[in-house]
Amino acid sequence: MHQSAPRRPPAAPLRRLPPRSVAALLAALWLAQLTACANGGGGEGPSPSATSAPAVSSPAAGRTVVVIRDFAFVPAEPEVAPGAEVTVVNEDSVAHTLTATGSASFDTGDIAAGATATFTAPDKAGRYPYLCTIHPSMKGTLVVR
């Protein structure tokens, strides 16, 4: 009897990112690099913000990026300047929202998988809770300073 070698399972195919996800990732990385430069990262090696996750909060630059990944907001408590523009990047495969609860009024509306939306932070300093209206267990707090 001839005994053959054990069969290996086929290799998993490479996963390609949708063009919108690639664009969102590149935008977040560009913003991280811009923030690193604005914070004095003058080429002496990577700064902490340049090596962190692509979700970047930069109150000084007036822009903040919140990434939705694995049914969570990253960061969950972004810090922004009053009236700052907040960009929300949905990296999940389903739609989400970033919607204020309570008296604050900011809402991205539905953000399709791989899409991006923006909103303007409140003009008054404070802590503003938010959630995804489609998945209410997803929560965070916008911190305006």
Accessible surface in RSA format (square Angstrom, percent):
REM  Atomic radii and reference values for relative SASA: ProtOr
REM  Chains: A
REM  Algorithm: Lee & Richards
REM  Probe-radius: 1.40
REM  Slices: 20
REM RES _ NUM      All-atoms   Total-Side   Main-Chain    Non-polar    All polar
REM                ABS   REL    ABS   REL    ABS   REL    ABS   REL    ABS   REL
RES MET A   1   246.07 127.4 158.63 105.0  87.44 208.2 135.64 115.3 110.43 146.3
RES HIS A   2   169.51  92.6 135.97  94.5  33.54  85.8 101.19 104.3  68.33  79.5
RES GLN A   3   167.48  93.7 142.10 103.9  25.38  60.4  48.70 103.7 118.79  90.1
RES SER A   4    87.18  73.7  67.42  90.0  19.76  45.5  39.54  84.2  47.65  66.8
RES ALA A   5    82.01  75.4  59.43  91.7  22.58  51.4  66.47  93.6  15.53  41.1
RES PRO A   6   126.27  92.0 102.29  93.2  23.98  87.2 114.05  94.2  12.22  75.9
RES ARG A   7   230.62  96.8 197.61 100.7  33.01  78.6  76.89 105.1 153.73  93.2
RES ARG A   8   215.98  90.7 192.43  98.1  23.55  56.1  65.73  89.8 150.25  91.1
RES PRO A   9   116.65  85.0  97.16  88.6  19.48  70.8 104.08  85.9  12.56  78.1
RES PRO A  10   128.27  93.5 102.30  93.3  25.97  94.4 113.88  94.0  14.39  89.5
RES ALA A  11    97.10  89.3  64.60  99.7  32.51  73.9  74.07 104.3  23.04  61.0
RES ALA A  12    90.35  83.1  61.82  95.4  28.53  64.9  66.89  94.2  23.46  62.1
RES PRO A  13   122.86  89.5  99.62  90.8  23.25  84.5 109.86  90.7  13.01  80.8
RES LEU A  14   172.16  95.9 149.15 106.7  23.01  57.8 150.74 105.9  21.42  57.7
RES ARG A  15   200.47  84.2 166.83  85.0  33.64  80.1  71.75  98.1 128.72  78.0
RES ARG A  16   218.11  91.6 194.48  99.1  23.63  56.3  71.30  97.4 146.81  89.0
RES LEU A  17    81.83  45.6  64.05  45.8  17.78  44.7  64.17  45.1  17.67  47.5
RES PRO A  18    69.03  50.3  62.36  56.8   6.67  24.2  68.83  56.8   0.20   1.2
RES PRO A  19   114.54  83.5 105.29  96.0   9.25  33.6 111.29  91.9   3.24  20.2
RES ARG A  20   145.68  61.2 140.89  71.8   4.79  11.4  49.46  67.6  96.21  58.3
RES SER A  21    18.14  15.3  14.29  19.1   3.85   8.9   7.67  16.3  10.46  14.7
RES VAL A  22    58.36  38.4  58.19  52.7   0.17   0.4  58.36  50.7   0.00   0.0
RES ALA A  23    60.05  55.2  51.11  78.9   8.94  20.3  55.41  78.0   4.64  12.3
RES ALA A  24     7.80   7.2   1.66   2.6   6.13  14.0   6.93   9.8   0.87   2.3
RES LEU A  25    60.68  33.8  60.20  43.1   0.48   1.2  60.68  42.6   0.00   0.0
RES LEU A  26   109.88  61.2 106.01  75.8   3.87   9.7 106.37  74.7   3.51   9.4
RES ALA A  27    57.19  52.6  48.36  74.6   8.84  20.1  54.82  77.2   2.38   6.3
RES ALA A  28     3.67   3.4   2.08   3.2   1.59   3.6   2.95   4.2   0.72   1.9
RES LEU A  29    87.76  48.9  82.97  59.4   4.79  12.0  83.31  58.5   4.45  12.0
RES TRP A  30   144.27  57.9 137.54  66.6   6.74  15.8 116.45  62.1  27.82  45.1
RES LEU A  31     7.88   4.4   7.88   5.6   0.00   0.0   7.88   5.5   0.00   0.0
RES ALA A  32     4.55   4.2   4.55   7.0   0.00   0.0   4.55   6.4   0.00   0.0
RES GLN A  33    97.41  54.5  96.49  70.5   0.92   2.2  42.15  89.7  55.26  41.9
RES LEU A  34    75.65  42.1  71.13  50.9   4.52  11.4  75.14  52.8   0.52   1.4
RES THR A  35     5.67   4.0   5.01   5.1   0.65   1.6   5.34   7.2   0.32   0.5
RES ALA A  36     3.23   3.0   3.23   5.0   0.00   0.0   3.23   4.6   0.00   0.0
RES CYS A  37    73.83  55.8  55.45  61.8  18.38  43.2  24.30  61.6  49.53  53.4
RES ALA A  38    73.85  67.9  31.08  48.0  42.77  97.3  43.96  61.9  29.89  79.2
RES ASN A  39   101.90  70.3  65.39  63.2  36.50  87.9  27.74  66.8  74.16  71.7
RES GLY A  40    60.21  74.2   0.00   N/A  60.21  74.2  38.00 104.3  22.21  49.7
RES GLY A  41    20.18  24.9   0.00   N/A  20.18  24.9  10.32  28.3   9.86  22.1
RES GLY A  42    60.55  74.7   0.00   N/A  60.55  74.7  37.27 102.3  23.28  52.1
RES GLY A  43    71.73  88.5   0.00   N/A  71.73  88.5  39.64 108.8  32.09  71.9
RES GLU A  44   150.00  86.1 109.31  82.7  40.70  96.9  78.01 150.9  72.00  58.8
RES GLY A  45    43.78  54.0   0.00   N/A  43.78  54.0  28.92  79.4  14.86  33.3
RES PRO A  46   109.82  80.0  78.57  71.6  31.25 113.6  86.77  71.6  23.05 143.3
RES SER A  47    20.48  17.3  14.05  18.8   6.43  14.8  18.96  40.4   1.52   2.1
RES PRO A  48   118.13  86.1 106.69  97.3  11.44  41.6 114.15  94.2   3.98  24.8
RES SER A  49    29.63  25.0  23.40  31.2   6.22  14.3  27.31  58.2   2.32   3.2
RES ALA A  50    33.78  31.1  10.79  16.6  22.99  52.3  11.06  15.6  22.72  60.2
RES THR A  51    92.81  66.0  58.02  58.8  34.79  82.9  48.20  64.7  44.61  67.4
RES SER A  52    64.20  54.3  40.66  54.3  23.54  54.2  44.76  95.3  19.44  27.2
RES ALA A  53    48.83  44.9  32.91  50.8  15.92  36.2  40.81  57.5   8.02  21.2
RES PRO A  54    23.54  17.2  23.10  21.1   0.45   1.6  23.54  19.4   0.00   0.0
RES ALA A  55    15.40  14.2   0.96   1.5  14.44  32.9   0.96   1.4  14.44  38.3
RES VAL A  56     7.04   4.6   3.82   3.5   3.22   7.8   7.04   6.1   0.00   0.0
RES SER A  57    40.55  34.3  18.13  24.2  22.42  51.6  17.87  38.0  22.68  31.8
RES SER A  58     7.12   6.0   4.14   5.5   2.98   6.9   2.98   6.3   4.14   5.8
RES PRO A  59    55.99  40.8  50.22  45.8   5.77  21.0  50.89  42.0   5.10  31.7
RES ALA A  60   103.41  95.1  58.16  89.8  45.25 102.9  71.19 100.3  32.22  85.3
RES ALA A  61    49.29  45.3  14.89  23.0  34.40  78.3  27.16  38.2  22.14  58.6
RES GLY A  62    26.21  32.3   0.00   N/A  26.21  32.3  20.48  56.2   5.73  12.8
RES ARG A  63   110.18  46.3 109.58  55.9   0.60   1.4  18.11  24.8  92.07  55.8
RES THR A  64     0.43   0.3   0.30   0.3   0.13   0.3   0.00   0.0   0.43   0.7
RES VAL A  65     8.59   5.7   8.59   7.8   0.00   0.0   8.59   7.5   0.00   0.0
RES VAL A  66     0.44   0.3   0.44   0.4   0.00   0.0   0.44   0.4   0.00   0.0
RES VAL A  67     0.63   0.4   0.63   0.6   0.00   0.0   0.63   0.5   0.00   0.0
RES ILE A  68     0.00   0.0   0.00   0.0   0.00   0.0   0.00   0.0   0.00   0.0
RES ARG A  69    67.84  28.5  65.79  33.5   2.05   4.9  39.29  53.7  28.55  17.3
RES ASP A  70   115.84  81.1  95.59  95.1  20.24  47.9  32.98  77.6  82.86  82.6
RES PHE A  71   100.81  50.4  88.35  54.7  12.46  32.4  88.35  53.6  12.46  35.7
RES ALA A  72    43.14  39.7  40.83  63.0   2.31   5.3  43.14  60.7   0.00   0.0
RES PHE A  73     7.55   3.8   0.22   0.1   7.33  19.1   0.22   0.1   7.33  21.0
RES VAL A  74    42.16  27.7  41.53  37.6   0.63   1.5  42.16  36.6   0.00   0.0
RES PRO A  75    41.79  30.5  36.43  33.2   5.35  19.5  41.79  34.5   0.00   0.0
RES ALA A  76    46.81  43.0  41.12  63.4   5.69  12.9  41.12  57.9   5.69  15.1
RES GLU A  77    87.94  50.5  74.01  56.0  13.92  33.2  25.60  49.5  62.33  50.9
RES PRO A  78     1.66   1.2   0.56   0.5   1.10   4.0   1.66   1.4   0.00   0.0
RES GLU A  79    70.01  40.2  69.06  52.2   0.95   2.3  13.46  26.0  56.55  46.2
RES VAL A  80     0.14   0.1   0.00   0.0   0.14   0.3   0.00   0.0   0.14   0.4
RES ALA A  81    26.78  24.6  26.78  41.3   0.00   0.0  26.78  37.7   0.00   0.0
RES PRO A  82    64.53  47.0  44.67  40.7  19.87  72.2  44.72  36.9  19.81 123.1
RES GLY A  83    30.55  37.7   0.00   N/A  30.55  37.7   9.69  26.6  20.86  46.7
RES ALA A  84     6.51   6.0   0.31   0.5   6.20  14.1   6.51   9.2   0.00   0.0
RES GLU A  85    77.00  44.2  73.76  55.8   3.24   7.7  19.95  38.6  57.05  46.6
RES VAL A  86     0.30   0.2   0.30   0.3   0.00   0.0   0.30   0.3   0.00   0.0
RES THR A  87    29.17  20.7  29.17  29.6   0.00   0.0  15.87  21.3  13.30  20.1
RES VAL A  88     0.00   0.0   0.00   0.0   0.00   0.0   0.00   0.0   0.00   0.0
RES VAL A  89     6.06   4.0   6.06   5.5   0.00   0.0   6.06   5.3   0.00   0.0
RES ASN A  90     0.37   0.3   0.00   0.0   0.37   0.9   0.00   0.0   0.37   0.4
RES GLU A  91    59.05  33.9  31.98  24.2  27.07  64.5  14.73  28.5  44.33  36.2
RES ASP A  92    16.11  11.3   9.22   9.2   6.88  16.3   4.51  10.6  11.60  11.6
RES SER A  93   103.34  87.3  75.26 100.4  28.08  64.7  50.56 107.7  52.78  73.9
RES VAL A  94    60.04  39.5  54.63  49.5   5.42  13.1  60.04  52.2   0.00   0.0
RES ALA A  95    35.32  32.5  28.38  43.8   6.93  15.8  28.38  40.0   6.93  18.4
RES HIS A  96     0.00   0.0   0.00   0.0   0.00   0.0   0.00   0.0   0.00   0.0
RES THR A  97     3.29   2.3   3.29   3.3   0.00   0.0   3.29   4.4   0.00   0.0
RES LEU A  98     1.32   0.7   1.32   0.9   0.00   0.0   1.32   0.9   0.00   0.0
RES THR A  99    21.28  15.1  21.28  21.6   0.00   0.0  20.91  28.1   0.37   0.6
RES ALA A 100    14.96  13.8   0.77   1.2  14.19  32.3   0.77   1.1  14.19  37.6
RES THR A 101    47.08  33.5  39.79  40.3   7.29  17.4  38.17  51.3   8.91  13.5
RES GLY A 102    77.40  95.5   0.00   N/A  77.40  95.5  43.09 118.2  34.32  76.9
RES SER A 103   122.29 103.3  79.86 106.6  42.43  97.8  57.21 121.8  65.09  91.2
RES ALA A 104    18.54  17.0   1.15   1.8  17.39  39.6   9.55  13.5   8.98  23.8
RES SER A 105   110.44  93.3  75.91 101.3  34.53  79.5  49.38 105.1  61.07  85.6
RES PHE A 106    11.26   5.6   2.33   1.4   8.93  23.2   9.06   5.5   2.19   6.3
RES ASP A 107    83.36  58.4  57.85  57.6  25.51  60.3  22.11  52.0  61.25  61.1
RES THR A 108    21.51  15.3   0.00   0.0  21.51  51.3   2.44   3.3  19.07  28.8
RES GLY A 109    30.59  37.7   0.00   N/A  30.59  37.7  29.81  81.8   0.78   1.7
RES ASP A 110   110.43  77.4  79.36  79.0  31.07  73.5  24.76  58.3  85.68  85.4
RES ILE A 111     3.50   2.0   0.81   0.6   2.69   6.5   3.50   2.5   0.00   0.0
RES ALA A 112    52.47  48.2  47.14  72.8   5.32  12.1  49.21  69.3   3.26   8.6
RES ALA A 113    41.50  38.2  26.31  40.6  15.19  34.5  26.64  37.5  14.86  39.4
RES GLY A 114     8.87  10.9   0.00   N/A   8.87  10.9   6.83  18.8   2.04   4.6
RES ALA A 115    20.45  18.8  18.20  28.1   2.25   5.1  20.45  28.8   0.00   0.0
RES THR A 116    70.15  49.9  40.52  41.1  29.62  70.6  31.80  42.7  38.35  58.0
RES ALA A 117    22.22  20.4  14.05  21.7   8.17  18.6  22.22  31.3   0.00   0.0
RES THR A 118    75.58  53.8  53.31  54.0  22.27  53.1  21.42  28.8  54.16  81.9
RES PHE A 119    17.96   9.0   7.60   4.7  10.36  26.9  17.96  10.9   0.00   0.0
RES THR A 120    88.20  62.7  73.91  74.9  14.30  34.1  41.64  55.9  46.56  70.4
RES ALA A 121     2.84   2.6   0.00   0.0   2.84   6.5   0.00   0.0   2.84   7.5
RES PRO A 122    28.28  20.6  16.29  14.9  11.99  43.6  28.27  23.3   0.02   0.1
RES ASP A 123   120.70  84.5  99.24  98.8  21.47  50.8  36.14  85.1  84.56  84.3
RES LYS A 124   158.17  77.2 152.80  93.8   5.37  12.8 101.00  90.9  57.17  60.9
RES ALA A 125    62.35  57.3  45.98  71.0  16.37  37.2  46.15  65.0  16.20  42.9
RES GLY A 126    29.13  35.9   0.00   N/A  29.13  35.9  28.39  77.9   0.74   1.7
RES ARG A 127   142.09  59.7 117.58  59.9  24.51  58.3  62.70  85.7  79.39  48.1
RES TYR A 128    32.81  15.3  32.80  18.7   0.02   0.0  24.63  18.5   8.19  10.1
RES PRO A 129    69.63  50.7  69.63  63.5   0.00   0.0  69.63  57.5   0.00   0.0
RES TYR A 130     2.90   1.4   0.60   0.3   2.30   6.0   0.60   0.5   2.30   2.8
RES LEU A 131    35.37  19.7  35.37  25.3   0.00   0.0  35.37  24.8   0.00   0.0
RES CYS A 132     0.00   0.0   0.00   0.0   0.00   0.0   0.00   0.0   0.00   0.0
RES THR A 133    74.77  53.2  51.91  52.6  22.86  54.5  43.34  58.2  31.42  47.5
RES ILE A 134    75.47  42.9  51.19  38.1  24.27  58.5  57.09  41.1  18.38  49.9
RES HIS A 135    45.35  24.8  41.45  28.8   3.90  10.0  30.63  31.6  14.72  17.1
RES PRO A 136    79.12  57.7  77.94  71.1   1.18   4.3  78.30  64.6   0.82   5.1
RES SER A 137   104.33  88.2  73.21  97.7  31.12  71.7  53.17 113.2  51.16  71.7
RES MET A 138     6.63   3.4   1.96   1.3   4.67  11.1   6.63   5.6   0.00   0.0
RES LYS A 139   137.82  67.2 119.29  73.2  18.53  44.1  62.90  56.6  74.92  79.8
RES GLY A 140    10.42  12.8   0.00   N/A  10.42  12.8   7.75  21.3   2.67   6.0
RES THR A 141    22.16  15.8  22.16  22.5   0.00   0.0   2.60   3.5  19.56  29.6
RES LEU A 142     1.34   0.7   1.34   1.0   0.00   0.0   1.34   0.9   0.00   0.0
RES VAL A 143     7.68   5.1   7.68   7.0   0.00   0.0   7.68   6.7   0.00   0.0
RES VAL A 144     3.00   2.0   0.00   0.0   3.00   7.2   0.00   0.0   3.00   8.1
RES ARG A 145   163.36  68.6 129.67  66.1  33.68  80.2  69.09  94.4  94.27  57.1
END  Absolute sums over single chains surface
CHAIN  1 A     8938.0       6761.3       2176.7       5430.6       3507.4
END  Absolute sums over all chains
TOTAL          8938.0       6761.3       2176.7       5430.6       3507.4
